[in-house]
Amino acid sequence: MSALQPSELDRPTLARDRSAADTDLKSVSAALRRAEFGDRMRSLLLAAPLLILLVLSFGIPIVLLLSRAVYDPTIADALPKTAQALGNWNGQGVPGDDAFAALAADLKENQAKGTAYELAKSLNARLPGARSQVLKTVRKLESADGPAALDAVKSVPFWSAPSTWPAIRSGTRSLTSFYLLSALDLRWNADGGIEQVPPEQAIFIQVFLRTFFVAASVTLATLILGFPLAYLIANVPKGLAAILIVAVLLPFWTSILVRTAAWTVLLQKFGLVNDFLLLIGVTSDRVDLMYSRIGLIIAMTHIQLPFTLLPIYSVMRTIPASQMKAAYSLGARPFTAFRRVYIPQVFPGVMAGCMLTFILCLGYYITPALIGGASDQLISNFIANYVNVELNWEMAAALSFILLVFTLALFGIFARVLGLDRLKLV
Amino acid sequence: MVETGNVPIDLVTVETATVLQGCDAGILERLDYSKIAPRDKFIQGSALDCGVGLDAYGDILAYDPTVLKEAPTSVLDLFDTTKFPGKRAMRKFPAQNLEWALMADGVAPADVYKVLATPEGVVRAFKKLDTIKKDIVWWDAGAQPAQLLASKEVVMTTAWNGRIQNAIDTDKKPFKIVWNNQILEYDMISIPKGARNTELAYKYLAYISEPKNNAKLASYITYGPVRTDAASFVAPDALPKLPNAPDHLKGAYLVADTEFWGDYGEDLVKRFNAWLAQ
């Protein structure tokens, strides 16, 4: 080959050769990329039905629902003239007559279109008491036109209250931070700053903290109960292990509602648990386990146990018993061998199980609803209440959004600390 | 349903506060009483613009005398935890509970709604409820009070009188009802706007509002008639069990102010839920 000839071993030739080799390499890697691309497209095509289903039934609805937390055009749609009239209002006190006249016209329009109630309800969510006032004004407007309509609006003291117009103005902006702030017990004050809501109205921070506390307690309880059990199942003869696994899985296959209902039977004041506690003399009187935090944690721990146990068990099963023996033979005491040989290997399983349980617990609804007392309701119960009872989907979306952000943040921290590739779910 | 223009039902039973709200929202038909019955023949408050009374029921206190050695004499004994220790069940709803709280705090029945309409009155009511909050088990569905009493989960419970009477008569439970300081309410029946068979619906309303028909319901569940002239038609064995039987109106009682709850209900529910969660 020419390249081997000494006369040609000068720099320019070498450079030329290298660039030729580079071109070769480039075309090879391009071909490789093409092949890989084809492969990737084929696998993407295979996964396409699932991806489309996920996007349509999961992604889009979630985005649409969550968007309601920040986008609420009800008031803007209902009060276009008022919004315009408020455009040059300085935000202090009560605006001039043109705003009142615009409001009267808008309200009449709403009454004609049959949307007055929607508006009243939407304004009430921001300004408690507004519902009946809006409807009262609309009734008065039924028989009033022109200047009389202006008087009709002015005759309702609600419209001259200092808190009314800032709320209307903020409502006429479709893009709103109102619900997200409310979900964190915050609100805008009159000066345009953010402040905490009065203590008798503040609930959500407390409920979020409670949700995380319950989830953490249940996770810890399932770990304490599940770890030794998983160790036992992984280290007994196969036949016995199969029986134990079925014992763990059998309740797992039962509906969560049935298991929760079963716990209400066990935990009630004259239930089996109380009978047993009295019989063995642990307590001298019947204790209130139903409608209490402790009852809730007991029931949730039972329901969540398999979720923590199974990932731990699946990792433990892969660790040969000979490793511990090897550690002993090298002079390690049992605890040292356990700590330095066993624990590091089962750690990914433990973390996976705990994370699974923790995140599932954050979304618990039916068990707190049936077993928890009024002060044991978790954030999901509030979201459900806003969706089903109060029909305030904006608030439900805002709470869901905050919960999602917290959960993703926790997941992120977890992935950062442990590394997702080390996760062993099953 | 009304919004979509497809109204598959012609009649709907609703609570009174809901009738007022539905009337405002324009989803219930404004009733023409000339097609039903003379409006002045109804107990006051039971013939509304958008709903006609079906029956009168009482929010009462129920207890199991085999559990409570001393008998409570008023619904307000709910708030006396020294004399009646133990859990008590109350409806997970602000209406009635706030009224009882104020009365237990010394407000005369006639002034209850006047006080409750002020912010200080609301604070006062919640303060009173605070004193027994840790002893309350909350119920949602009408069947729960009797269950909670039967399982001895609570020593006393608020309830709708018919549910407890049912447990006494049908299930042979030893429960007792305390009528003193009961709150009287009416079940209402309305026609949704856009109903297809409005005329038939009116015929039905006229039929059930006839005194002798209005009195018949009492034989099936112990809820009283809403027509002032129906008492003589009530079956004799049912009469003493009705919330508006003369004997049960001798003590203190309160007629629920539906207009108050129509106006303040939504805000008080919100406040109540926040209070519950704290």
Contacts between the chains, C-beta under 8 A, distances in Angstrom:
chain1	res1	chain2	res2	distance
A	114	B	26	6.0
A	116	B	26	7.6
A	117	B	24	6.6
A	117	B	25	3.8
A	117	B	26	6.5
A	117	B	27	7.9
A	120	B	24	7.8
A	124	B	266	6.2
A	124	B	267	7.8
A	128	B	266	7.9
A	128	B	267	4.4
A	128	B	270	6.9
A	129	B	264	7.8
A	129	B	267	5.8
A	131	B	266	5.9
A	132	B	24	7.8
A	132	B	262	7.3
A	132	B	263	4.4
A	132	B	264	7.9
A	135	B	24	4.4
A	139	B	24	8.0
A	200	B	126	7.8
A	200	B	271	7.3
A	200	B	274	6.7
A	200	B	275	7.2
A	200	B	278	8.0
A	201	B	271	7.6
A	201	B	274	5.6
A	202	B	274	7.6
A	203	B	273	7.7
A	203	B	274	4.8
A	203	B	277	4.6
A	203	B	278	6.6
A	206	B	277	7.0
A	206	B	278	6.8
A	207	B	277	5.9
A	268	B	151	5.6
A	268	B	153	5.8
A	269	B	151	7.0
A	269	B	152	6.0
A	269	B	153	5.0
A	270	B	151	6.1
A	270	B	152	5.2
A	270	B	153	7.8
A	288	B	87	7.0
A	290	B	137	7.9
A	290	B	153	6.6
A	291	B	137	5.5
A	291	B	138	8.0
A	373	B	137	7.4
A	373	B	138	7.6
A	374	B	92	7.3
A	374	B	136	7.6
A	374	B	138	5.5
A	374	B	276	4.2
A	374	B	277	7.0
A	375	B	276	7.3
A	375	B	277	6.7
A	375	B	278	7.3
A	377	B	276	7.8
A	377	B	277	6.3
A	382	B	277	7.5
A	385	B	273	7.2
A	390	B	269	8.0
A	390	B	270	7.9
